[in-house]
Amino acid sequence: MKWDEFAGWGARISEWARGYHQGLRQRPVRAQVAPGEILAQLPVAPPQSAEPMERVFADFENIVLPGITHWQHPRFFAYFPANATPPSMLADYLATVIAPQCMLWQTSPAATEMETRMLQWLRQSLGLADHFEGVIQDSASTATLAAVLTMRERALGWQGNEKGLAGLDTLRIYCSAEVHTSVDRAIWISGIGQDNLCRVPTHGPLRAMQPEALEAAIQADIAKGLKPAGIVACVGGTGTGGCDDVSAVCDIAAKYGLYVHVDAAWAGAAMICPEFRHLWQGVDKADSVVFNPHKWLGMQFDCSAHFVKNPDDLVRTLAIKPEYLKTHGHDGIINYSEWSVPLGRRFRALKIWFVLRIYGLEGLQAMIRNHVAWAEELHGLLAAEPEFEIVTAPVLSLFTFRYAPAGAGDLDALNQRLVDAINDDGRIYLTQTRTMGALVLRFQAGQVDATREDLLLAFEVIKEIAATLR
């Protein structure tokens, strides 16, 4: 492809993108294809000769697009959002065009120094203490893995990377059942082992770890000759929005010298609104915190903000410095590849810069406040319906409910049929979860273009389709 042709197609795709986003309400939210349907349309071997871009783009529209679940759809109420705002797309486009490899300061000084400043901007936006320093990870899963590895190394006196885990103390990590499964994966990958992830009982409407049960578990492990290493606290759990008492968790951790990592992957974005910060009260006492701007702040996947109180511990855990990666003649610089599991790094700070400048904190705060208010309104409408019951009350814009008409019998099966029918209908997209042993429908509002009318339509769709299952 010649550069003149590139410019023409760039303009054409930009126009296509405008039409795509403006027309999303006319598309079904979830892909309406059968397994294998897309694969069957793709040739089994690569082309031997060049093909025109016109044909490639036509195949994109005819083959690829029908198999896409539209995460940017205003009625995407499943999982958590993965928002892509226009300024974020443009920033990622520019980053793709210049295509820097940002592993070291010297390989792209602007990327490194902008990352430093943008994490400071985000830290201030959330009201976090100045002692936190930040790095952009690809996802909260990677940040949690880095935190668990740091817990491991600190607890083992920095011997794990060097000697391996054989013959060293058996470590224990503590969390509740509300944490994301990325915690389990971190335990696997770190070599600590699933059996050494201790699930602490929860209580209260926020499904918080019971502080007394947490401390009892730590004391019991010490008595058995096991070595407690750290705690993963949850703020805004994926299932029902569960939130631990971060302050109490950190106080217990301090008594036993344990590392605390706070996973606020979704809910952390809401902390740009001061009125929601009670959900992570005491967070400044934690050792590390992660949240995903690519969820609720519109900064385009992948962009996860990982804040650490002591960067030296993180670097000591992850950094390898062969001669070819050293930056000679410069003191006091940061090489963010030493703060991350991957060596390679993209220019992700650029989209934070664009979005914060284009919308300002006031614009982002207004969006989040609207989503919370509209979700609470929908919750109230469903609560007033005699055949529906609220299972967990709203945490920010997330709540769970189920359809429970009189004499329905197997409510789990009925509600699975309901969520399947809703998603096959295509007007909205929901997911199910389990809480307190029951299968429930999970609703969250968070797509940047959603309106109150979209949520009111969700209410009508849920009622309409439930009525067909009686």
Contacts in CASP RR format, 6 or more apart in sequence:
PFRMAT RR
TARGET T0000
AUTHOR 0000-0000-0000
METHOD contacts of the structure
MODEL  1
MKWDEFAGWGARISEWARGYHQGLRQRPVRAQVAPGEILAQLPVAPPQSA
EPMERVFADFENIVLPGITHWQHPRFFAYFPANATPPSMLADYLATVIAP
QCMLWQTSPAATEMETRMLQWLRQSLGLADHFEGVIQDSASTATLAAVLT
MRERALGWQGNEKGLAGLDTLRIYCSAEVHTSVDRAIWISGIGQDNLCRV
PTHGPLRAMQPEALEAAIQADIAKGLKPAGIVACVGGTGTGGCDDVSAVC
DIAAKYGLYVHVDAAWAGAAMICPEFRHLWQGVDKADSVVFNPHKWLGMQ
FDCSAHFVKNPDDLVRTLAIKPEYLKTHGHDGIINYSEWSVPLGRRFRAL
KIWFVLRIYGLEGLQAMIRNHVAWAEELHGLLAAEPEFEIVTAPVLSLFT
FRYAPAGAGDLDALNQRLVDAINDDGRIYLTQTRTMGALVLRFQAGQVDA
TREDLLLAFEVIKEIAATLR
1 9 0 8 1.000
1 53 0 8 1.000
5 53 0 8 1.000
9 53 0 8 1.000
9 57 0 8 1.000
17 89 0 8 1.000
21 72 0 8 1.000
21 449 0 8 1.000
24 70 0 8 1.000
24 72 0 8 1.000
24 73 0 8 1.000
24 74 0 8 1.000
24 449 0 8 1.000
25 73 0 8 1.000
25 74 0 8 1.000
25 75 0 8 1.000
25 454 0 8 1.000
27 70 0 8 1.000
27 73 0 8 1.000
28 70 0 8 1.000
28 425 0 8 1.000
28 426 0 8 1.000
28 427 0 8 1.000
29 69 0 8 1.000
29 70 0 8 1.000
29 73 0 8 1.000
29 75 0 8 1.000
29 76 0 8 1.000
29 423 0 8 1.000
29 426 0 8 1.000
29 427 0 8 1.000
29 428 0 8 1.000
29 429 0 8 1.000
30 69 0 8 1.000
30 70 0 8 1.000
30 423 0 8 1.000
30 426 0 8 1.000
30 429 0 8 1.000
31 66 0 8 1.000
31 67 0 8 1.000
31 68 0 8 1.000
31 69 0 8 1.000
32 66 0 8 1.000
32 424 0 8 1.000
32 426 0 8 1.000
33 66 0 8 1.000
33 67 0 8 1.000
37 67 0 8 1.000
38 63 0 8 1.000
38 64 0 8 1.000
38 66 0 8 1.000
38 67 0 8 1.000
41 63 0 8 1.000
42 63 0 8 1.000
69 429 0 8 1.000
70 76 0 8 1.000
71 81 0 8 1.000
71 82 0 8 1.000
71 84 0 8 1.000
72 83 0 8 1.000
72 84 0 8 1.000
72 447 0 8 1.000
72 449 0 8 1.000
73 429 0 8 1.000
73 447 0 8 1.000
74 447 0 8 1.000
74 449 0 8 1.000
74 450 0 8 1.000
74 451 0 8 1.000
74 454 0 8 1.000
75 427 0 8 1.000
75 428 0 8 1.000
75 429 0 8 1.000
75 447 0 8 1.000
75 450 0 8 1.000
75 454 0 8 1.000
75 457 0 8 1.000
75 458 0 8 1.000
76 429 0 8 1.000
76 447 0 8 1.000
77 428 0 8 1.000
77 429 0 8 1.000
77 430 0 8 1.000
77 443 0 8 1.000
77 444 0 8 1.000
77 445 0 8 1.000
77 458 0 8 1.000
78 429 0 8 1.000
78 430 0 8 1.000
78 431 0 8 1.000
78 442 0 8 1.000
78 444 0 8 1.000
79 238 0 8 1.000
79 431 0 8 1.000
79 444 0 8 1.000
80 238 0 8 1.000
80 265 0 8 1.000
80 266 0 8 1.000
80 295 0 8 1.000
80 296 0 8 1.000
80 444 0 8 1.000
80 446 0 8 1.000
81 295 0 8 1.000
81 296 0 8 1.000
81 298 0 8 1.000
81 444 0 8 1.000
81 446 0 8 1.000
81 447 0 8 1.000
81 448 0 8 1.000
82 294 0 8 1.000
82 295 0 8 1.000
82 301 0 8 1.000
83 294 0 8 1.000
83 295 0 8 1.000
83 296 0 8 1.000
83 297 0 8 1.000
83 298 0 8 1.000
83 299 0 8 1.000
83 300 0 8 1.000
83 446 0 8 1.000
83 447 0 8 1.000
83 448 0 8 1.000
84 298 0 8 1.000
84 300 0 8 1.000
84 301 0 8 1.000
85 298 0 8 1.000
85 299 0 8 1.000
85 300 0 8 1.000
85 355 0 8 1.000
85 358 0 8 1.000
85 359 0 8 1.000
85 448 0 8 1.000
87 351 0 8 1.000
87 354 0 8 1.000
87 355 0 8 1.000
87 357 0 8 1.000
87 358 0 8 1.000
87 359 0 8 1.000
88 298 0 8 1.000
88 299 0 8 1.000
88 300 0 8 1.000
88 351 0 8 1.000
88 354 0 8 1.000
88 355 0 8 1.000
89 300 0 8 1.000
90 354 0 8 1.000
91 300 0 8 1.000
91 350 0 8 1.000
91 351 0 8 1.000
91 353 0 8 1.000
91 354 0 8 1.000
91 355 0 8 1.000
92 300 0 8 1.000
92 350 0 8 1.000
92 351 0 8 1.000
94 350 0 8 1.000
95 346 0 8 1.000
95 347 0 8 1.000
95 348 0 8 1.000
95 350 0 8 1.000
95 351 0 8 1.000
98 347 0 8 1.000
100 107 0 8 1.000
100 108 0 8 1.000
100 111 0 8 1.000
100 347 0 8 1.000
101 107 0 8 1.000
101 108 0 8 1.000
101 344 0 8 1.000
101 345 0 8 1.000
102 108 0 8 1.000
102 111 0 8 1.000
102 112 0 8 1.000
102 115 0 8 1.000
102 336 0 8 1.000
102 344 0 8 1.000
102 345 0 8 1.000
102 346 0 8 1.000
102 347 0 8 1.000
103 325 0 8 1.000
103 335 0 8 1.000
103 336 0 8 1.000
103 337 0 8 1.000
103 343 0 8 1.000
103 344 0 8 1.000
103 345 0 8 1.000
104 112 0 8 1.000
104 325 0 8 1.000
104 327 0 8 1.000
104 335 0 8 1.000
104 337 0 8 1.000
105 112 0 8 1.000
105 113 0 8 1.000
105 327 0 8 1.000
105 330 0 8 1.000
105 333 0 8 1.000
105 334 0 8 1.000
105 335 0 8 1.000
106 327 0 8 1.000
106 330 0 8 1.000
108 347 0 8 1.000
111 345 0 8 1.000
111 347 0 8 1.000
111 349 0 8 1.000
111 350 0 8 1.000
112 333 0 8 1.000
112 334 0 8 1.000
112 335 0 8 1.000
112 336 0 8 1.000
114 349 0 8 1.000
114 350 0 8 1.000
114 353 0 8 1.000
115 135 0 8 1.000
115 136 0 8 1.000
115 336 0 8 1.000
115 348 0 8 1.000
115 349 0 8 1.000
116 134 0 8 1.000
116 334 0 8 1.000
117 349 0 8 1.000
118 136 0 8 1.000
118 349 0 8 1.000
118 352 0 8 1.000
118 353 0 8 1.000
118 356 0 8 1.000
119 133 0 8 1.000
119 134 0 8 1.000
119 135 0 8 1.000
119 136 0 8 1.000
119 305 0 8 1.000
119 307 0 8 1.000
119 349 0 8 1.000
121 352 0 8 1.000
121 356 0 8 1.000
122 293 0 8 1.000
122 305 0 8 1.000
122 352 0 8 1.000
123 130 0 8 1.000
123 132 0 8 1.000
123 134 0 8 1.000
123 307 0 8 1.000
125 272 0 8 1.000
125 356 0 8 1.000
125 361 0 8 1.000
126 268 0 8 1.000
126 271 0 8 1.000
126 272 0 8 1.000
126 291 0 8 1.000
127 271 0 8 1.000
127 274 0 8 1.000
127 277 0 8 1.000
128 283 0 8 1.000
128 284 0 8 1.000
128 289 0 8 1.000
128 307 0 8 1.000
129 284 0 8 1.000
131 284 0 8 1.000
131 309 0 8 1.000
132 284 0 8 1.000
132 289 0 8 1.000
132 307 0 8 1.000
132 308 0 8 1.000
132 309 0 8 1.000
133 307 0 8 1.000
133 308 0 8 1.000
133 311 0 8 1.000
134 305 0 8 1.000
134 306 0 8 1.000
134 307 0 8 1.000
134 308 0 8 1.000
134 311 0 8 1.000
134 339 0 8 1.000
135 306 0 8 1.000
135 308 0 8 1.000
135 311 0 8 1.000
135 314 0 8 1.000
135 336 0 8 1.000
135 339 0 8 1.000
135 340 0 8 1.000
136 303 0 8 1.000
136 304 0 8 1.000
136 305 0 8 1.000
136 306 0 8 1.000
136 336 0 8 1.000
136 345 0 8 1.000
136 348 0 8 1.000
136 349 0 8 1.000
136 352 0 8 1.000
137 143 0 8 1.000
137 146 0 8 1.000
137 290 0 8 1.000
137 304 0 8 1.000
137 305 0 8 1.000
137 306 0 8 1.000
137 340 0 8 1.000
138 302 0 8 1.000
138 304 0 8 1.000
138 342 0 8 1.000
139 182 0 8 1.000
139 292 0 8 1.000
139 302 0 8 1.000
139 304 0 8 1.000
140 180 0 8 1.000
140 182 0 8 1.000
140 263 0 8 1.000
140 265 0 8 1.000
140 290 0 8 1.000
140 291 0 8 1.000
140 292 0 8 1.000
140 304 0 8 1.000
141 180 0 8 1.000
141 182 0 8 1.000
141 185 0 8 1.000
141 186 0 8 1.000
142 304 0 8 1.000
142 340 0 8 1.000
142 341 0 8 1.000
142 342 0 8 1.000
143 288 0 8 1.000
143 290 0 8 1.000
143 304 0 8 1.000
143 306 0 8 1.000
144 180 0 8 1.000
144 182 0 8 1.000
144 183 0 8 1.000
144 186 0 8 1.000
144 232 0 8 1.000
144 261 0 8 1.000
144 263 0 8 1.000
144 290 0 8 1.000
145 182 0 8 1.000
145 185 0 8 1.000
145 186 0 8 1.000
145 189 0 8 1.000
145 190 0 8 1.000
145 341 0 8 1.000
146 306 0 8 1.000
146 314 0 8 1.000
146 317 0 8 1.000
146 318 0 8 1.000
146 339 0 8 1.000
146 340 0 8 1.000
146 341 0 8 1.000
147 186 0 8 1.000
147 232 0 8 1.000
147 259 0 8 1.000
147 261 0 8 1.000
147 287 0 8 1.000
147 288 0 8 1.000
147 290 0 8 1.000
148 173 0 8 1.000
148 183 0 8 1.000
148 186 0 8 1.000
148 187 0 8 1.000
148 190 0 8 1.000
148 192 0 8 1.000
148 232 0 8 1.000
148 261 0 8 1.000
149 186 0 8 1.000
149 190 0 8 1.000
149 317 0 8 1.000
149 318 0 8 1.000
150 259 0 8 1.000
150 287 0 8 1.000
150 288 0 8 1.000
150 313 0 8 1.000
150 314 0 8 1.000
150 317 0 8 1.000
151 171 0 8 1.000
151 173 0 8 1.000
151 229 0 8 1.000
151 230 0 8 1.000
151 258 0 8 1.000
151 259 0 8 1.000
151 261 0 8 1.000
152 160 0 8 1.000
152 171 0 8 1.000
152 190 0 8 1.000
152 191 0 8 1.000
152 192 0 8 1.000
152 229 0 8 1.000
152 317 0 8 1.000
153 159 0 8 1.000
153 160 0 8 1.000
153 161 0 8 1.000
153 313 0 8 1.000
153 316 0 8 1.000
153 317 0 8 1.000
154 229 0 8 1.000
154 259 0 8 1.000
154 313 0 8 1.000
155 169 0 8 1.000
155 171 0 8 1.000
155 227 0 8 1.000
155 228 0 8 1.000
155 229 0 8 1.000
155 230 0 8 1.000
155 259 0 8 1.000
156 165 0 8 1.000
156 168 0 8 1.000
156 169 0 8 1.000
156 171 0 8 1.000
158 316 0 8 1.000
159 168 0 8 1.000
160 168 0 8 1.000
161 317 0 8 1.000
165 191 0 8 1.000
165 192 0 8 1.000
169 226 0 8 1.000
169 227 0 8 1.000
170 196 0 8 1.000
170 225 0 8 1.000
170 226 0 8 1.000
170 227 0 8 1.000
171 192 0 8 1.000
171 196 0 8 1.000
171 226 0 8 1.000
171 227 0 8 1.000
171 228 0 8 1.000
171 229 0 8 1.000
172 196 0 8 1.000
172 198 0 8 1.000
172 218 0 8 1.000
172 221 0 8 1.000
172 226 0 8 1.000
172 227 0 8 1.000
172 228 0 8 1.000
172 229 0 8 1.000
172 230 0 8 1.000
173 183 0 8 1.000
173 187 0 8 1.000
173 192 0 8 1.000
173 196 0 8 1.000
173 197 0 8 1.000
173 198 0 8 1.000
173 229 0 8 1.000
173 230 0 8 1.000
173 231 0 8 1.000
173 232 0 8 1.000
174 197 0 8 1.000
174 198 0 8 1.000
174 200 0 8 1.000
174 209 0 8 1.000
174 214 0 8 1.000
174 217 0 8 1.000
174 218 0 8 1.000
174 228 0 8 1.000
174 230 0 8 1.000
174 231 0 8 1.000
174 232 0 8 1.000
174 258 0 8 1.000
175 183 0 8 1.000
175 197 0 8 1.000
175 198 0 8 1.000
175 199 0 8 1.000
175 200 0 8 1.000
175 209 0 8 1.000
175 231 0 8 1.000
175 232 0 8 1.000
175 233 0 8 1.000
175 234 0 8 1.000
176 199 0 8 1.000
176 200 0 8 1.000
176 201 0 8 1.000
176 202 0 8 1.000
176 207 0 8 1.000
176 208 0 8 1.000
176 209 0 8 1.000
176 234 0 8 1.000
176 244 0 8 1.000
177 199 0 8 1.000
177 202 0 8 1.000
177 207 0 8 1.000
178 202 0 8 1.000
178 207 0 8 1.000
178 234 0 8 1.000
178 236 0 8 1.000
178 237 0 8 1.000
178 239 0 8 1.000
178 240 0 8 1.000
178 241 0 8 1.000
178 242 0 8 1.000
178 244 0 8 1.000
179 232 0 8 1.000
179 234 0 8 1.000
179 237 0 8 1.000
179 263 0 8 1.000
180 234 0 8 1.000
180 237 0 8 1.000
180 238 0 8 1.000
180 263 0 8 1.000
180 265 0 8 1.000
182 263 0 8 1.000
183 197 0 8 1.000
183 232 0 8 1.000
183 263 0 8 1.000
184 194 0 8 1.000
184 197 0 8 1.000
187 193 0 8 1.000
187 194 0 8 1.000
187 196 0 8 1.000
187 197 0 8 1.000
188 194 0 8 1.000
192 229 0 8 1.000
196 226 0 8 1.000
198 217 0 8 1.000
198 221 0 8 1.000
200 209 0 8 1.000
200 210 0 8 1.000
200 213 0 8 1.000
200 214 0 8 1.000
200 217 0 8 1.000
201 209 0 8 1.000
201 210 0 8 1.000
201 213 0 8 1.000
202 208 0 8 1.000
202 209 0 8 1.000
202 210 0 8 1.000
203 210 0 8 1.000
205 392 0 8 1.000
205 393 0 8 1.000
206 241 0 8 1.000
206 242 0 8 1.000
206 243 0 8 1.000
206 244 0 8 1.000
206 279 0 8 1.000
206 395 0 8 1.000
207 240 0 8 1.000
207 241 0 8 1.000
207 242 0 8 1.000
207 243 0 8 1.000
208 242 0 8 1.000
208 243 0 8 1.000
208 244 0 8 1.000
208 245 0 8 1.000
209 233 0 8 1.000
209 244 0 8 1.000
209 245 0 8 1.000
209 249 0 8 1.000
211 245 0 8 1.000
211 248 0 8 1.000
211 249 0 8 1.000
211 252 0 8 1.000
214 231 0 8 1.000
214 249 0 8 1.000
214 252 0 8 1.000
215 252 0 8 1.000
215 255 0 8 1.000
218 228 0 8 1.000
218 252 0 8 1.000
218 256 0 8 1.000
218 258 0 8 1.000
221 227 0 8 1.000
221 228 0 8 1.000
222 228 0 8 1.000
222 256 0 8 1.000
228 256 0 8 1.000
228 258 0 8 1.000
229 258 0 8 1.000
229 259 0 8 1.000
230 253 0 8 1.000
230 258 0 8 1.000
230 259 0 8 1.000
230 260 0 8 1.000
230 261 0 8 1.000
231 249 0 8 1.000
231 252 0 8 1.000
231 253 0 8 1.000
231 258 0 8 1.000
231 259 0 8 1.000
231 260 0 8 1.000
231 261 0 8 1.000
232 260 0 8 1.000
232 261 0 8 1.000
232 262 0 8 1.000
232 263 0 8 1.000
233 244 0 8 1.000
233 246 0 8 1.000
233 249 0 8 1.000
233 250 0 8 1.000
233 260 0 8 1.000
233 261 0 8 1.000
233 262 0 8 1.000
233 263 0 8 1.000
233 286 0 8 1.000
234 242 0 8 1.000
234 243 0 8 1.000
234 244 0 8 1.000
234 262 0 8 1.000
234 263 0 8 1.000
235 242 0 8 1.000
235 243 0 8 1.000
235 244 0 8 1.000
235 246 0 8 1.000
235 262 0 8 1.000
235 263 0 8 1.000
235 264 0 8 1.000
235 267 0 8 1.000
235 268 0 8 1.000
235 279 0 8 1.000
235 280 0 8 1.000
235 283 0 8 1.000
236 242 0 8 1.000
236 243 0 8 1.000
236 264 0 8 1.000
236 265 0 8 1.000
236 266 0 8 1.000
236 267 0 8 1.000
236 268 0 8 1.000
236 279 0 8 1.000
236 395 0 8 1.000
236 396 0 8 1.000
236 398 0 8 1.000
237 243 0 8 1.000
237 263 0 8 1.000
237 266 0 8 1.000
237 267 0 8 1.000
238 266 0 8 1.000
238 433 0 8 1.000
239 398 0 8 1.000
239 400 0 8 1.000
239 433 0 8 1.000
239 435 0 8 1.000
239 442 0 8 1.000
240 391 0 8 1.000
240 392 0 8 1.000
240 395 0 8 1.000
240 398 0 8 1.000
240 399 0 8 1.000
240 400 0 8 1.000
240 433 0 8 1.000
240 435 0 8 1.000
240 442 0 8 1.000
241 266 0 8 1.000
241 267 0 8 1.000
241 392 0 8 1.000
241 395 0 8 1.000
241 396 0 8 1.000
241 398 0 8 1.000
242 395 0 8 1.000
243 267 0 8 1.000
243 279 0 8 1.000
243 280 0 8 1.000
243 395 0 8 1.000
245 281 0 8 1.000
246 260 0 8 1.000
246 262 0 8 1.000
246 280 0 8 1.000
246 281 0 8 1.000
246 282 0 8 1.000
246 283 0 8 1.000
246 285 0 8 1.000
246 286 0 8 1.000
247 281 0 8 1.000
247 282 0 8 1.000
247 285 0 8 1.000
249 260 0 8 1.000
250 260 0 8 1.000
250 282 0 8 1.000
250 285 0 8 1.000
250 286 0 8 1.000
251 285 0 8 1.000
252 258 0 8 1.000
253 259 0 8 1.000
253 260 0 8 1.000
254 285 0 8 1.000
259 287 0 8 1.000
259 288 0 8 1.000
260 285 0 8 1.000
260 286 0 8 1.000
260 287 0 8 1.000
260 288 0 8 1.000
261 286 0 8 1.000
261 287 0 8 1.000
261 288 0 8 1.000
261 289 0 8 1.000
261 290 0 8 1.000
262 280 0 8 1.000
262 283 0 8 1.000
262 286 0 8 1.000
262 288 0 8 1.000
262 289 0 8 1.000
262 290 0 8 1.000
263 290 0 8 1.000
264 271 0 8 1.000
264 280 0 8 1.000
264 283 0 8 1.000
264 289 0 8 1.000
264 290 0 8 1.000
264 291 0 8 1.000
265 290 0 8 1.000
265 291 0 8 1.000
265 292 0 8 1.000
265 295 0 8 1.000
265 304 0 8 1.000
266 291 0 8 1.000
266 292 0 8 1.000
266 295 0 8 1.000
266 296 0 8 1.000
266 398 0 8 1.000
267 276 0 8 1.000
267 279 0 8 1.000
267 280 0 8 1.000
267 291 0 8 1.000
267 395 0 8 1.000
267 396 0 8 1.000
268 280 0 8 1.000
268 291 0 8 1.000
268 296 0 8 1.000
269 291 0 8 1.000
269 292 0 8 1.000
269 293 0 8 1.000
269 295 0 8 1.000
269 296 0 8 1.000
269 297 0 8 1.000
269 368 0 8 1.000
270 276 0 8 1.000
270 279 0 8 1.000
270 296 0 8 1.000
270 368 0 8 1.000
270 372 0 8 1.000
270 396 0 8 1.000
271 277 0 8 1.000
271 279 0 8 1.000
271 280 0 8 1.000
271 291 0 8 1.000
272 297 0 8 1.000
272 361 0 8 1.000
272 364 0 8 1.000
272 365 0 8 1.000
272 368 0 8 1.000
273 365 0 8 1.000
273 368 0 8 1.000
273 369 0 8 1.000
276 372 0 8 1.000
276 396 0 8 1.000
279 395 0 8 1.000
279 396 0 8 1.000
283 289 0 8 1.000
286 309 0 8 1.000
287 308 0 8 1.000
287 309 0 8 1.000
287 310 0 8 1.000
287 313 0 8 1.000
288 306 0 8 1.000
288 307 0 8 1.000
288 308 0 8 1.000
288 309 0 8 1.000
288 314 0 8 1.000
289 306 0 8 1.000
289 307 0 8 1.000
290 304 0 8 1.000
290 305 0 8 1.000
290 306 0 8 1.000
290 307 0 8 1.000
291 304 0 8 1.000
291 305 0 8 1.000
292 303 0 8 1.000
292 304 0 8 1.000
292 305 0 8 1.000
293 299 0 8 1.000
293 303 0 8 1.000
293 304 0 8 1.000
293 305 0 8 1.000
293 352 0 8 1.000
293 355 0 8 1.000
294 300 0 8 1.000
294 301 0 8 1.000
294 302 0 8 1.000
294 303 0 8 1.000
294 304 0 8 1.000
296 368 0 8 1.000
296 371 0 8 1.000
296 446 0 8 1.000
297 355 0 8 1.000
297 364 0 8 1.000
298 355 0 8 1.000
298 448 0 8 1.000
299 351 0 8 1.000
299 352 0 8 1.000
299 355 0 8 1.000
300 351 0 8 1.000
302 348 0 8 1.000
303 348 0 8 1.000
303 351 0 8 1.000
303 352 0 8 1.000
306 339 0 8 1.000
308 314 0 8 1.000
308 339 0 8 1.000
311 339 0 8 1.000
314 339 0 8 1.000
315 338 0 8 1.000
315 339 0 8 1.000
318 338 0 8 1.000
318 339 0 8 1.000
318 340 0 8 1.000
318 341 0 8 1.000
319 338 0 8 1.000
321 338 0 8 1.000
325 335 0 8 1.000
325 337 0 8 1.000
325 343 0 8 1.000
327 333 0 8 1.000
327 335 0 8 1.000
336 345 0 8 1.000
337 343 0 8 1.000
337 344 0 8 1.000
337 345 0 8 1.000
355 364 0 8 1.000
356 364 0 8 1.000
367 448 0 8 1.000
368 396 0 8 1.000
370 452 0 8 1.000
371 396 0 8 1.000
371 397 0 8 1.000
371 445 0 8 1.000
371 446 0 8 1.000
371 450 0 8 1.000
372 394 0 8 1.000
372 396 0 8 1.000
372 397 0 8 1.000
372 445 0 8 1.000
374 397 0 8 1.000
374 445 0 8 1.000
374 450 0 8 1.000
374 452 0 8 1.000
374 455 0 8 1.000
375 394 0 8 1.000
375 396 0 8 1.000
375 397 0 8 1.000
375 398 0 8 1.000
375 399 0 8 1.000
375 443 0 8 1.000
375 444 0 8 1.000
375 445 0 8 1.000
375 455 0 8 1.000
376 394 0 8 1.000
377 452 0 8 1.000
377 455 0 8 1.000
378 443 0 8 1.000
378 445 0 8 1.000
378 455 0 8 1.000
378 456 0 8 1.000
378 458 0 8 1.000
378 459 0 8 1.000
379 390 0 8 1.000
379 393 0 8 1.000
379 394 0 8 1.000
379 399 0 8 1.000
379 401 0 8 1.000
379 443 0 8 1.000
381 459 0 8 1.000
382 388 0 8 1.000
382 390 0 8 1.000
382 401 0 8 1.000
382 459 0 8 1.000
382 462 0 8 1.000
383 390 0 8 1.000
385 463 0 8 1.000
387 403 0 8 1.000
387 404 0 8 1.000
387 405 0 8 1.000
387 406 0 8 1.000
387 466 0 8 1.000
388 401 0 8 1.000
388 402 0 8 1.000
388 403 0 8 1.000
388 404 0 8 1.000
388 462 0 8 1.000
388 466 0 8 1.000
389 401 0 8 1.000
389 402 0 8 1.000
389 404 0 8 1.000
390 399 0 8 1.000
390 400 0 8 1.000
390 401 0 8 1.000
391 400 0 8 1.000
391 401 0 8 1.000
391 402 0 8 1.000
391 435 0 8 1.000
391 436 0 8 1.000
391 438 0 8 1.000
391 440 0 8 1.000
392 399 0 8 1.000
392 400 0 8 1.000
392 435 0 8 1.000
392 440 0 8 1.000
393 399 0 8 1.000
397 444 0 8 1.000
397 445 0 8 1.000
397 446 0 8 1.000
398 442 0 8 1.000
398 443 0 8 1.000
398 444 0 8 1.000
399 443 0 8 1.000
400 433 0 8 1.000
400 435 0 8 1.000
400 440 0 8 1.000
400 441 0 8 1.000
400 442 0 8 1.000
400 443 0 8 1.000
401 440 0 8 1.000
401 441 0 8 1.000
401 443 0 8 1.000
402 411 0 8 1.000
402 415 0 8 1.000
402 438 0 8 1.000
402 439 0 8 1.000
402 440 0 8 1.000
402 441 0 8 1.000
403 411 0 8 1.000
403 414 0 8 1.000
403 415 0 8 1.000
403 418 0 8 1.000
403 441 0 8 1.000
403 466 0 8 1.000
403 469 0 8 1.000
404 411 0 8 1.000
405 470 0 8 1.000
408 414 0 8 1.000
411 438 0 8 1.000
411 439 0 8 1.000
412 438 0 8 1.000
412 439 0 8 1.000
414 469 0 8 1.000
415 432 0 8 1.000
415 439 0 8 1.000
415 440 0 8 1.000
415 441 0 8 1.000
416 432 0 8 1.000
416 439 0 8 1.000
417 469 0 8 1.000
418 441 0 8 1.000
418 462 0 8 1.000
418 465 0 8 1.000
418 466 0 8 1.000
418 469 0 8 1.000
419 430 0 8 1.000
419 431 0 8 1.000
419 432 0 8 1.000
419 441 0 8 1.000
421 465 0 8 1.000
421 468 0 8 1.000
421 469 0 8 1.000
422 428 0 8 1.000
422 429 0 8 1.000
422 430 0 8 1.000
422 461 0 8 1.000
422 462 0 8 1.000
422 465 0 8 1.000
423 429 0 8 1.000
423 430 0 8 1.000
425 461 0 8 1.000
425 465 0 8 1.000
427 457 0 8 1.000
427 461 0 8 1.000
428 457 0 8 1.000
428 458 0 8 1.000
428 461 0 8 1.000
428 462 0 8 1.000
430 441 0 8 1.000
430 442 0 8 1.000
430 443 0 8 1.000
431 441 0 8 1.000
431 442 0 8 1.000
432 439 0 8 1.000
432 440 0 8 1.000
432 441 0 8 1.000
432 442 0 8 1.000
433 439 0 8 1.000
433 440 0 8 1.000
433 442 0 8 1.000
434 440 0 8 1.000
441 462 0 8 1.000
443 458 0 8 1.000
445 455 0 8 1.000
END
